[in-house]
Protein backbone atom coordinates (compact mmCIF):
# COMPACT_ATOMS: atom_id res chain seq x y z
CA UNK A 1 0.00 0.00 0.00
CA UNK A 2 1.51 3.28 -1.07
CA UNK A 3 1.80 6.24 1.25
CA UNK A 4 -1.35 8.12 0.18
CA UNK A 5 -3.60 9.91 2.64
CA UNK A 6 -5.48 7.97 5.29
CA UNK A 7 -9.14 7.26 4.57
CA UNK A 8 -12.27 6.39 6.52
CA UNK A 9 -14.03 3.06 6.01
CA UNK A 10 -17.61 3.25 4.78
CA UNK A 11 -20.46 1.64 6.76
CA UNK A 12 -18.78 1.79 10.19
CA UNK A 13 -20.38 0.39 13.37
CA UNK A 14 -23.25 2.42 14.81
CA UNK A 15 -22.00 2.14 18.40
CA UNK A 16 -18.65 1.97 20.21
CA UNK A 17 -15.86 0.07 18.44
CA UNK A 18 -14.32 -2.52 20.80
CA UNK A 19 -11.64 -3.98 18.55
CA UNK A 20 -10.20 -3.77 15.04
CA UNK A 21 -7.98 -6.64 13.89
CA UNK A 22 -6.24 -7.27 10.59
CA UNK A 23 -6.05 -10.82 9.22
CA UNK A 24 -2.64 -12.42 9.97
CA UNK A 25 -2.02 -13.14 6.27
CA UNK A 26 -4.55 -11.27 4.12
CA UNK A 27 -3.63 -7.59 4.26
CA UNK A 28 -7.06 -6.52 2.99
CA UNK A 29 -9.26 -8.22 5.61
CA UNK A 30 -10.17 -6.30 8.75
CA UNK A 31 -12.32 -7.82 11.52
CA UNK A 32 -14.30 -5.47 13.78
CA UNK A 33 -16.30 -6.02 16.98
CA UNK A 34 -18.55 -3.32 18.41
CA UNK A 35 -21.17 -2.35 20.96
CA UNK A 36 -23.97 -2.49 18.38
CA UNK A 37 -23.85 -6.30 18.88
CA UNK A 38 -22.37 -6.89 15.43
CA UNK A 39 -19.20 -8.41 14.03
CA UNK A 40 -18.04 -7.11 10.66
CA UNK A 41 -15.35 -7.91 8.15
CA UNK A 42 -14.13 -5.30 5.67
CA UNK A 43 -12.04 -5.32 2.53
CA UNK A 44 -9.99 -2.24 3.34
CA UNK A 45 -8.36 -2.03 -0.10
CA UNK A 46 -11.76 -1.83 -1.79
CA UNK A 47 -13.21 0.16 1.16
CA UNK A 48 -16.12 -2.23 1.31
CA UNK A 49 -18.08 -4.03 4.04
CA UNK A 50 -17.82 -7.69 3.01
CA UNK A 51 -20.07 -9.29 5.61
CA UNK A 52 -21.55 -8.80 9.07
CA UNK A 53 -23.48 -10.87 11.59
CA UNK A 54 -25.79 -10.08 14.48
CA UNK A 55 -25.34 -13.40 16.31
CA UNK A 56 -24.59 -11.78 19.65
CA UNK A 57 -27.36 -10.50 21.91
CA UNK A 58 -25.21 -7.82 23.54
CA UNK A 59 -22.03 -5.82 22.92
CA UNK A 60 -19.09 -7.61 21.29
CA UNK A 61 -15.88 -6.99 23.25
CA UNK A 62 -13.30 -9.27 21.60
CA UNK A 63 -12.63 -10.75 18.15
CA UNK A 64 -9.98 -13.02 16.64
CA UNK A 65 -9.21 -14.63 13.30
CA UNK A 66 -9.02 -18.41 13.23
CA UNK A 67 -7.32 -20.44 10.53
CA UNK A 68 -10.40 -20.39 8.29
CA UNK A 69 -13.00 -18.47 10.30
CA UNK A 70 -13.42 -15.68 12.86
CA UNK A 71 -14.31 -15.74 16.55
CA UNK A 72 -16.04 -13.29 18.87
CA UNK A 73 -17.16 -12.91 22.47
CA UNK A 74 -18.93 -10.29 24.51
CA UNK A 75 -21.44 -9.24 27.10
CA UNK A 76 -23.86 -12.08 26.29
CA UNK A 77 -21.21 -14.49 27.68
CA UNK A 78 -21.12 -16.47 24.44
CA UNK A 79 -18.26 -17.43 22.13
CA UNK A 80 -19.21 -17.60 18.46
CA UNK A 81 -17.39 -18.94 15.40
CA UNK A 82 -18.14 -17.24 12.06
CA UNK A 83 -17.63 -19.84 9.37
CA UNK A 84 -18.36 -20.85 5.78
CA UNK A 85 -16.85 -17.77 4.20
CA UNK A 86 -18.61 -15.57 6.77
CA UNK A 87 -21.98 -17.12 5.92
CA UNK A 88 -23.00 -18.74 9.23
CA UNK A 89 -22.32 -18.55 12.97
CA UNK A 90 -21.92 -21.36 15.48
CA UNK A 91 -21.81 -21.14 19.25
CA UNK A 92 -18.64 -22.72 20.63
CA UNK A 93 -19.37 -22.31 24.31
CA UNK A 94 -20.14 -19.93 27.14
CA UNK A 95 -18.59 -18.25 30.16
CA UNK A 96 -20.37 -17.70 33.47
CA UNK A 97 -19.79 -13.99 33.03
CA UNK A 98 -19.07 -11.49 30.27
CA UNK A 99 -16.34 -12.43 27.75
CA UNK A 100 -13.85 -9.57 27.71
CA UNK A 101 -11.00 -10.87 25.50
CA UNK A 102 -10.51 -13.45 22.74
CA UNK A 103 -7.23 -14.71 21.26
CA UNK A 104 -6.41 -17.51 18.81
CA UNK A 105 -3.10 -19.44 18.84
CA UNK A 106 -2.62 -20.24 15.15
CA UNK A 107 0.29 -22.60 15.73
CA UNK A 108 -1.81 -24.79 18.01
CA UNK A 109 -5.35 -24.24 16.69
CA UNK A 110 -6.58 -23.26 20.15
CA UNK A 111 -9.00 -20.47 21.01
CA UNK A 112 -8.49 -18.61 24.31
CA UNK A 113 -11.13 -16.53 26.05
CA UNK A 114 -10.94 -14.43 29.19
CA UNK A 115 -13.89 -13.18 31.15
CA UNK A 116 -15.23 -11.04 33.92
CA UNK A 117 -16.18 -14.35 35.57
CA UNK A 118 -12.50 -14.52 36.58
CA UNK A 119 -11.66 -17.43 34.28
CA UNK A 120 -9.29 -18.10 31.42
CA UNK A 121 -10.58 -20.81 29.09
CA UNK A 122 -9.07 -22.75 26.19
CA UNK A 123 -11.32 -24.25 23.52
CA UNK A 124 -10.95 -26.73 20.72
CA UNK A 125 -12.66 -24.64 18.06
CA UNK A 126 -13.60 -27.76 16.10
CA UNK A 127 -15.97 -29.02 18.84
CA UNK A 128 -19.70 -28.65 18.37
CA UNK A 129 -21.99 -26.13 20.05
CA UNK A 130 -22.09 -25.85 23.85
CA UNK A 131 -18.92 -27.94 24.24
CA UNK A 132 -17.06 -27.67 27.52
CA UNK A 133 -13.78 -25.78 27.46
CA UNK A 134 -10.71 -27.98 27.09
CA UNK A 135 -9.17 -26.08 30.01
CA UNK A 136 -10.70 -23.67 32.53
CA UNK A 137 -8.40 -21.78 34.89
CA UNK A 138 -9.61 -19.68 37.80
CA UNK A 139 -8.07 -16.20 37.89
CA UNK A 140 -7.68 -13.98 40.94
CA UNK A 141 -9.45 -11.14 39.18
CA UNK A 142 -11.38 -10.29 36.02
CA UNK A 143 -9.52 -10.64 32.71
CA UNK A 144 -9.08 -7.24 31.06
CA UNK A 145 -6.74 -7.92 28.15
CA UNK A 146 -4.93 -10.82 26.47
CA UNK A 147 -2.26 -11.31 23.82
CA UNK A 148 -1.14 -14.50 22.03
CA UNK A 149 2.16 -14.68 20.16
CA UNK A 150 4.09 -17.81 19.17
CA UNK A 151 3.86 -20.22 22.10
CA UNK A 152 3.07 -17.50 24.65
CA UNK A 153 -0.16 -16.10 26.07
CA UNK A 154 -0.19 -12.94 28.20
CA UNK A 155 -3.18 -12.26 30.46
CA UNK A 156 -3.73 -8.90 32.19
CA UNK A 157 -6.11 -8.93 35.14
CA UNK A 158 -8.12 -6.16 36.77
CA UNK A 159 -5.73 -4.30 38.99
CA UNK A 160 -2.10 -4.78 38.04
CA UNK A 161 -1.39 -8.51 37.84
CA UNK A 162 0.00 -10.03 34.62
CA UNK A 163 0.34 -13.75 33.90
CA UNK A 164 2.47 -15.28 31.14
CA UNK A 165 1.61 -18.81 29.99
CA UNK A 166 3.05 -21.34 27.61
CA UNK A 167 -0.08 -21.77 25.51
CA UNK A 168 0.68 -25.48 25.03
CA UNK A 169 0.50 -26.21 28.78
CA UNK A 170 -1.67 -23.99 30.92
CA UNK A 171 -1.34 -25.88 34.20
CA UNK A 172 0.68 -23.08 35.75
CA UNK A 173 1.99 -19.74 34.44
CA UNK A 174 5.60 -19.29 33.37
CA UNK A 175 5.63 -15.92 35.11
CA UNK A 176 3.36 -13.93 37.42
CA UNK A 177 4.15 -10.22 37.56
CA UNK A 178 2.82 -7.09 39.11
CA UNK A 179 2.73 -4.37 36.49
CA UNK A 180 5.33 -1.68 37.06
CA UNK A 181 2.56 0.85 36.40
CA UNK A 182 0.70 2.19 39.43
CA UNK A 183 -2.77 2.06 37.89
CA UNK A 184 -4.89 -0.69 36.28
CA UNK A 185 -3.77 -2.19 32.98
CA UNK A 186 -5.85 -1.24 29.95
CA UNK A 187 -4.01 -3.25 27.26
CA UNK A 188 -1.19 -5.81 27.01
CA UNK A 189 0.63 -6.88 23.83
CA UNK A 190 3.41 -9.45 23.51
CA UNK A 191 6.41 -8.44 21.41
CA UNK A 192 6.56 -10.16 17.99
CA UNK A 193 9.81 -11.92 18.99
CA UNK A 194 8.31 -12.94 22.37
CA UNK A 195 11.17 -11.22 24.21
CA UNK A 196 8.73 -9.35 26.43
CA UNK A 197 5.55 -7.29 26.35
CA UNK A 198 4.17 -3.78 26.45
CA UNK A 199 1.42 -2.82 28.86
CA UNK A 200 -0.58 0.40 29.02
CA UNK A 201 -2.56 1.90 31.87
CA UNK A 202 -5.57 4.10 32.50
CA UNK A 203 -3.21 6.81 33.73
CA UNK A 204 -1.23 7.86 30.65
CA UNK A 205 1.71 5.51 31.03
CA UNK A 206 3.25 2.61 29.14
CA UNK A 207 5.60 -0.09 30.46
CA UNK A 208 8.08 -2.01 28.31
CA UNK A 209 9.00 -5.23 30.12
CA UNK A 210 11.34 -8.03 29.07
CA UNK A 211 11.46 -11.68 30.08
CA UNK A 212 14.47 -13.24 31.74
CA UNK A 213 17.28 -13.81 29.26
CA UNK A 214 16.40 -10.86 27.04
CA UNK A 215 19.37 -8.87 28.45
CA UNK A 216 17.38 -5.63 28.33
CA UNK A 217 16.14 -3.38 31.09
CA UNK A 218 12.49 -2.78 31.84
CA UNK A 219 11.28 0.80 31.75
CA UNK A 220 8.12 2.88 31.74
CA UNK A 221 7.25 6.30 30.38
CA UNK A 222 4.50 8.93 30.39
CA UNK A 223 2.45 9.55 27.26
CA UNK A 224 -0.95 10.72 26.01
CA UNK A 225 -0.96 13.82 28.19
CA UNK A 226 -1.80 17.41 27.37
CA UNK A 227 -1.12 20.64 29.29
CA UNK A 228 -4.34 21.69 31.02
CA UNK A 229 -3.51 25.30 31.83
CA UNK A 230 -0.75 27.57 33.09
CA UNK A 231 -0.54 25.65 36.39
CA UNK A 232 1.74 23.03 34.86
CA UNK A 233 -0.73 20.24 35.61
CA UNK A 234 -1.27 17.83 32.72
CA UNK A 235 -4.52 16.35 31.51
CA UNK A 236 -3.87 12.60 31.68
CA UNK A 237 -5.62 10.17 29.34
CA UNK A 238 -6.02 6.37 29.38
CA UNK A 239 -3.83 4.48 26.89
CA UNK A 240 -6.41 2.14 25.39
CA UNK A 241 -4.52 0.38 22.62
CA UNK A 242 -1.09 -1.01 21.73
CA UNK A 243 -0.04 -2.66 18.45
CA UNK A 244 3.37 -3.84 17.21
CA UNK A 245 4.70 -3.37 13.71
CA UNK A 246 5.18 -6.92 12.37
CA UNK A 247 8.49 -6.21 10.62
CA UNK A 248 10.39 -3.59 12.61
CA UNK A 249 8.90 -4.32 16.06
CA UNK A 250 8.30 -0.67 16.80
CA UNK A 251 4.85 -0.10 18.31
CA UNK A 252 1.96 2.33 18.36
CA UNK A 253 -0.18 3.45 21.28
CA UNK A 254 -3.61 5.03 21.13
CA UNK A 255 -5.13 7.16 23.86
CA UNK A 256 -8.35 8.82 24.86
CA UNK A 257 -6.74 12.09 23.72
CA UNK A 258 -7.41 11.00 20.12
CA UNK A 259 -3.69 10.68 19.41
CA UNK A 260 -1.69 7.75 18.00
CA UNK A 261 2.03 7.68 18.84
CA UNK A 262 4.72 5.50 17.27
CA UNK A 263 7.56 4.34 19.54
CA UNK A 264 10.99 2.73 19.16
CA UNK A 265 11.30 0.48 22.25
CA UNK A 266 15.04 -0.22 21.90
CA UNK A 267 16.08 3.41 21.62
CA UNK A 268 13.31 4.63 23.93
CA UNK A 269 12.16 7.28 21.47
CA UNK A 270 8.93 8.51 19.99
CA UNK A 271 9.27 8.32 16.22
CA UNK A 272 5.99 9.88 15.14
CA UNK A 273 2.73 11.30 16.40
CA UNK A 274 -0.51 11.12 14.44
CA UNK A 275 -3.07 13.63 15.67
CA UNK A 276 -6.46 14.92 14.74
CA UNK A 277 -8.75 11.97 15.42
CA UNK A 278 -12.12 13.21 16.60
CA UNK A 279 -12.60 10.74 19.46
CA UNK A 280 -10.69 8.35 21.74
CA UNK A 281 -8.52 5.72 20.08
CA UNK A 282 -10.15 2.48 21.22
CA UNK A 283 -8.17 -0.06 19.15
CA UNK A 284 -5.23 -0.31 16.71
CA UNK A 285 -3.99 -3.01 14.33
CA UNK A 286 -1.21 -3.24 11.71
CA UNK A 287 -1.78 -5.37 8.63
CA UNK A 288 0.47 -8.38 7.98
CA UNK A 289 3.07 -6.46 6.00
CA UNK A 290 3.03 -3.40 8.24
CA UNK A 291 2.04 -1.15 5.34
CA UNK A 292 -1.25 -0.02 6.87
CA UNK A 293 -2.60 0.78 10.33
CA UNK A 294 -6.27 0.47 11.26
CA UNK A 295 -7.32 3.14 13.77
CA UNK A 296 -10.62 2.92 15.65
CA UNK A 297 -11.73 6.42 16.65
CA UNK A 298 -14.53 5.77 19.13
CA UNK A 299 -15.54 7.43 22.39
CA UNK A 300 -14.65 5.14 25.33
CA UNK A 301 -16.90 6.84 27.92
CA UNK A 302 -14.10 7.99 30.22
CA UNK A 303 -16.18 11.13 30.82
CA UNK A 304 -19.52 9.32 31.07
CA UNK A 305 -22.54 9.72 28.83
CA UNK A 306 -22.27 12.79 26.60
CA UNK A 307 -22.55 13.86 22.98
CA UNK A 308 -19.57 12.61 21.02
CA UNK A 309 -18.33 12.36 17.43
CA UNK A 310 -19.53 9.40 15.36
CA UNK A 311 -17.51 6.19 15.55
CA UNK A 312 -15.05 5.78 12.69
CA UNK A 313 -12.40 3.39 11.39
CA UNK A 314 -9.47 4.96 9.61
CA UNK A 315 -6.95 3.14 7.42
CA UNK A 316 -3.60 4.89 7.55
CA UNK A 317 -0.97 3.88 4.97
CA UNK A 318 2.40 3.48 6.70
CA UNK A 319 5.77 3.92 5.01
CA UNK A 320 8.86 1.83 5.68
CA UNK A 321 10.81 4.89 6.84
CA UNK A 322 8.19 5.82 9.44
CA UNK A 323 8.30 2.57 11.38
CA UNK A 324 11.98 1.67 11.08
CA UNK A 325 14.12 2.30 14.19
CA UNK A 326 16.44 5.27 13.65
CA UNK A 327 19.74 3.52 14.38
CA UNK A 328 21.00 1.90 17.55
CA UNK A 329 22.70 3.33 20.57
CA UNK A 330 26.46 2.87 20.52
C-alpha positions as CSV (number, residue, x, y, z in Angstrom):
1,X,0.0,0.0,0.0
2,X,1.5,3.3,-1.1
3,X,1.8,6.2,1.2
4,X,-1.3,8.1,0.2
5,X,-3.6,9.9,2.6
6,X,-5.5,8.0,5.3
7,X,-9.1,7.3,4.6
8,X,-12.3,6.4,6.5
9,X,-14.0,3.1,6.0
10,X,-17.6,3.2,4.8
11,X,-20.5,1.6,6.8
12,X,-18.8,1.8,10.2
13,X,-20.4,0.4,13.4
14,X,-23.2,2.4,14.8
15,X,-22.0,2.1,18.4
16,X,-18.6,2.0,20.2
17,X,-15.9,0.1,18.4
18,X,-14.3,-2.5,20.8
19,X,-11.6,-4.0,18.5
20,X,-10.2,-3.8,15.0
21,X,-8.0,-6.6,13.9
22,X,-6.2,-7.3,10.6
23,X,-6.0,-10.8,9.2
24,X,-2.6,-12.4,10.0
25,X,-2.0,-13.1,6.3
26,X,-4.6,-11.3,4.1
27,X,-3.6,-7.6,4.3
28,X,-7.1,-6.5,3.0
29,X,-9.3,-8.2,5.6
30,X,-10.2,-6.3,8.8
31,X,-12.3,-7.8,11.5
32,X,-14.3,-5.5,13.8
33,X,-16.3,-6.0,17.0
34,X,-18.5,-3.3,18.4
35,X,-21.2,-2.4,21.0
36,X,-24.0,-2.5,18.4
37,X,-23.9,-6.3,18.9
38,X,-22.4,-6.9,15.4
39,X,-19.2,-8.4,14.0
40,X,-18.0,-7.1,10.7
41,X,-15.3,-7.9,8.1
42,X,-14.1,-5.3,5.7
43,X,-12.0,-5.3,2.5
44,X,-10.0,-2.2,3.3
45,X,-8.4,-2.0,-0.1
46,X,-11.8,-1.8,-1.8
47,X,-13.2,0.2,1.2
48,X,-16.1,-2.2,1.3
49,X,-18.1,-4.0,4.0
50,X,-17.8,-7.7,3.0
51,X,-20.1,-9.3,5.6
52,X,-21.6,-8.8,9.1
53,X,-23.5,-10.9,11.6
54,X,-25.8,-10.1,14.5
55,X,-25.3,-13.4,16.3
56,X,-24.6,-11.8,19.7
57,X,-27.4,-10.5,21.9
58,X,-25.2,-7.8,23.5
59,X,-22.0,-5.8,22.9
60,X,-19.1,-7.6,21.3
61,X,-15.9,-7.0,23.2
62,X,-13.3,-9.3,21.6
63,X,-12.6,-10.8,18.2
64,X,-10.0,-13.0,16.6
65,X,-9.2,-14.6,13.3
66,X,-9.0,-18.4,13.2
67,X,-7.3,-20.4,10.5
68,X,-10.4,-20.4,8.3
69,X,-13.0,-18.5,10.3
70,X,-13.4,-15.7,12.9
71,X,-14.3,-15.7,16.6
72,X,-16.0,-13.3,18.9
73,X,-17.2,-12.9,22.5
74,X,-18.9,-10.3,24.5
75,X,-21.4,-9.2,27.1
76,X,-23.9,-12.1,26.3
77,X,-21.2,-14.5,27.7
78,X,-21.1,-16.5,24.4
79,X,-18.3,-17.4,22.1
80,X,-19.2,-17.6,18.5
81,X,-17.4,-18.9,15.4
82,X,-18.1,-17.2,12.1
83,X,-17.6,-19.8,9.4
84,X,-18.4,-20.9,5.8
85,X,-16.9,-17.8,4.2
86,X,-18.6,-15.6,6.8
87,X,-22.0,-17.1,5.9
88,X,-23.0,-18.7,9.2
89,X,-22.3,-18.5,13.0
90,X,-21.9,-21.4,15.5
91,X,-21.8,-21.1,19.3
92,X,-18.6,-22.7,20.6
93,X,-19.4,-22.3,24.3
94,X,-20.1,-19.9,27.1
95,X,-18.6,-18.3,30.2
96,X,-20.4,-17.7,33.5
97,X,-19.8,-14.0,33.0
98,X,-19.1,-11.5,30.3
99,X,-16.3,-12.4,27.8
100,X,-13.9,-9.6,27.7
101,X,-11.0,-10.9,25.5
102,X,-10.5,-13.4,22.7
103,X,-7.2,-14.7,21.3
104,X,-6.4,-17.5,18.8
105,X,-3.1,-19.4,18.8
106,X,-2.6,-20.2,15.2
107,X,0.3,-22.6,15.7
108,X,-1.8,-24.8,18.0
109,X,-5.3,-24.2,16.7
110,X,-6.6,-23.3,20.2
111,X,-9.0,-20.5,21.0
112,X,-8.5,-18.6,24.3
113,X,-11.1,-16.5,26.1
114,X,-10.9,-14.4,29.2
115,X,-13.9,-13.2,31.1
116,X,-15.2,-11.0,33.9
117,X,-16.2,-14.3,35.6
118,X,-12.5,-14.5,36.6
119,X,-11.7,-17.4,34.3
120,X,-9.3,-18.1,31.4
121,X,-10.6,-20.8,29.1
122,X,-9.1,-22.7,26.2
123,X,-11.3,-24.3,23.5
124,X,-11.0,-26.7,20.7
125,X,-12.7,-24.6,18.1
126,X,-13.6,-27.8,16.1
127,X,-16.0,-29.0,18.8
128,X,-19.7,-28.7,18.4
129,X,-22.0,-26.1,20.1
130,X,-22.1,-25.9,23.8
131,X,-18.9,-27.9,24.2
132,X,-17.1,-27.7,27.5
133,X,-13.8,-25.8,27.5
134,X,-10.7,-28.0,27.1
135,X,-9.2,-26.1,30.0
136,X,-10.7,-23.7,32.5
137,X,-8.4,-21.8,34.9
138,X,-9.6,-19.7,37.8
139,X,-8.1,-16.2,37.9
140,X,-7.7,-14.0,40.9
141,X,-9.5,-11.1,39.2
142,X,-11.4,-10.3,36.0
143,X,-9.5,-10.6,32.7
144,X,-9.1,-7.2,31.1
145,X,-6.7,-7.9,28.1
146,X,-4.9,-10.8,26.5
147,X,-2.3,-11.3,23.8
148,X,-1.1,-14.5,22.0
149,X,2.2,-14.7,20.2
150,X,4.1,-17.8,19.2
151,X,3.9,-20.2,22.1
152,X,3.1,-17.5,24.6
153,X,-0.2,-16.1,26.1
154,X,-0.2,-12.9,28.2
155,X,-3.2,-12.3,30.5
156,X,-3.7,-8.9,32.2
157,X,-6.1,-8.9,35.1
158,X,-8.1,-6.2,36.8
159,X,-5.7,-4.3,39.0
160,X,-2.1,-4.8,38.0
161,X,-1.4,-8.5,37.8
162,X,0.0,-10.0,34.6
163,X,0.3,-13.8,33.9
164,X,2.5,-15.3,31.1
165,X,1.6,-18.8,30.0
166,X,3.1,-21.3,27.6
167,X,-0.1,-21.8,25.5
168,X,0.7,-25.5,25.0
169,X,0.5,-26.2,28.8
170,X,-1.7,-24.0,30.9
171,X,-1.3,-25.9,34.2
172,X,0.7,-23.1,35.7
173,X,2.0,-19.7,34.4
174,X,5.6,-19.3,33.4
175,X,5.6,-15.9,35.1
176,X,3.4,-13.9,37.4
177,X,4.1,-10.2,37.6
178,X,2.8,-7.1,39.1
179,X,2.7,-4.4,36.5
180,X,5.3,-1.7,37.1
181,X,2.6,0.8,36.4
182,X,0.7,2.2,39.4
183,X,-2.8,2.1,37.9
184,X,-4.9,-0.7,36.3
185,X,-3.8,-2.2,33.0
186,X,-5.9,-1.2,30.0
187,X,-4.0,-3.2,27.3
188,X,-1.2,-5.8,27.0
189,X,0.6,-6.9,23.8
190,X,3.4,-9.4,23.5
191,X,6.4,-8.4,21.4
192,X,6.6,-10.2,18.0
193,X,9.8,-11.9,19.0
194,X,8.3,-12.9,22.4
195,X,11.2,-11.2,24.2
196,X,8.7,-9.3,26.4
197,X,5.5,-7.3,26.4
198,X,4.2,-3.8,26.4
199,X,1.4,-2.8,28.9
200,X,-0.6,0.4,29.0
201,X,-2.6,1.9,31.9
202,X,-5.6,4.1,32.5
203,X,-3.2,6.8,33.7
204,X,-1.2,7.9,30.6
205,X,1.7,5.5,31.0
206,X,3.2,2.6,29.1
207,X,5.6,-0.1,30.5
208,X,8.1,-2.0,28.3
209,X,9.0,-5.2,30.1
210,X,11.3,-8.0,29.1
211,X,11.5,-11.7,30.1
212,X,14.5,-13.2,31.7
213,X,17.3,-13.8,29.3
214,X,16.4,-10.9,27.0
215,X,19.4,-8.9,28.5
216,X,17.4,-5.6,28.3
217,X,16.1,-3.4,31.1
218,X,12.5,-2.8,31.8
219,X,11.3,0.8,31.7
220,X,8.1,2.9,31.7
221,X,7.3,6.3,30.4
222,X,4.5,8.9,30.4
223,X,2.5,9.6,27.3
224,X,-0.9,10.7,26.0
225,X,-1.0,13.8,28.2
226,X,-1.8,17.4,27.4
227,X,-1.1,20.6,29.3
228,X,-4.3,21.7,31.0
229,X,-3.5,25.3,31.8
230,X,-0.7,27.6,33.1
231,X,-0.5,25.6,36.4
232,X,1.7,23.0,34.9
233,X,-0.7,20.2,35.6
234,X,-1.3,17.8,32.7
235,X,-4.5,16.3,31.5
236,X,-3.9,12.6,31.7
237,X,-5.6,10.2,29.3
238,X,-6.0,6.4,29.4
239,X,-3.8,4.5,26.9
240,X,-6.4,2.1,25.4
241,X,-4.5,0.4,22.6
242,X,-1.1,-1.0,21.7
243,X,0.0,-2.7,18.4
244,X,3.4,-3.8,17.2
245,X,4.7,-3.4,13.7
246,X,5.2,-6.9,12.4
247,X,8.5,-6.2,10.6
248,X,10.4,-3.6,12.6
249,X,8.9,-4.3,16.1
250,X,8.3,-0.7,16.8
251,X,4.9,-0.1,18.3
252,X,2.0,2.3,18.4
253,X,-0.2,3.5,21.3
254,X,-3.6,5.0,21.1
255,X,-5.1,7.2,23.9
256,X,-8.4,8.8,24.9
257,X,-6.7,12.1,23.7
258,X,-7.4,11.0,20.1
259,X,-3.7,10.7,19.4
260,X,-1.7,7.7,18.0
261,X,2.0,7.7,18.8
262,X,4.7,5.5,17.3
263,X,7.6,4.3,19.5
264,X,11.0,2.7,19.2
265,X,11.3,0.5,22.2
266,X,15.0,-0.2,21.9
267,X,16.1,3.4,21.6
268,X,13.3,4.6,23.9
269,X,12.2,7.3,21.5
270,X,8.9,8.5,20.0
271,X,9.3,8.3,16.2
272,X,6.0,9.9,15.1
273,X,2.7,11.3,16.4
274,X,-0.5,11.1,14.4
275,X,-3.1,13.6,15.7
276,X,-6.5,14.9,14.7
277,X,-8.7,12.0,15.4
278,X,-12.1,13.2,16.6
279,X,-12.6,10.7,19.5
280,X,-10.7,8.4,21.7
281,X,-8.5,5.7,20.1
282,X,-10.1,2.5,21.2
283,X,-8.2,-0.1,19.1
284,X,-5.2,-0.3,16.7
285,X,-4.0,-3.0,14.3
286,X,-1.2,-3.2,11.7
287,X,-1.8,-5.4,8.6
288,X,0.5,-8.4,8.0
289,X,3.1,-6.5,6.0
290,X,3.0,-3.4,8.2
291,X,2.0,-1.2,5.3
292,X,-1.3,0.0,6.9
293,X,-2.6,0.8,10.3
294,X,-6.3,0.5,11.3
295,X,-7.3,3.1,13.8
296,X,-10.6,2.9,15.7
297,X,-11.7,6.4,16.7
298,X,-14.5,5.8,19.1
299,X,-15.5,7.4,22.4
300,X,-14.7,5.1,25.3
301,X,-16.9,6.8,27.9
302,X,-14.1,8.0,30.2
303,X,-16.2,11.1,30.8
304,X,-19.5,9.3,31.1
305,X,-22.5,9.7,28.8
306,X,-22.3,12.8,26.6
307,X,-22.6,13.9,23.0
308,X,-19.6,12.6,21.0
309,X,-18.3,12.4,17.4
310,X,-19.5,9.4,15.4
311,X,-17.5,6.2,15.5
312,X,-15.0,5.8,12.7
313,X,-12.4,3.4,11.4
314,X,-9.5,5.0,9.6
315,X,-7.0,3.1,7.4
316,X,-3.6,4.9,7.6
317,X,-1.0,3.9,5.0
318,X,2.4,3.5,6.7
319,X,5.8,3.9,5.0
320,X,8.9,1.8,5.7
321,X,10.8,4.9,6.8
322,X,8.2,5.8,9.4
323,X,8.3,2.6,11.4
324,X,12.0,1.7,11.1
325,X,14.1,2.3,14.2
326,X,16.4,5.3,13.7
327,X,19.7,3.5,14.4
328,X,21.0,1.9,17.6
329,X,22.7,3.3,20.6
330,X,26.5,2.9,20.5
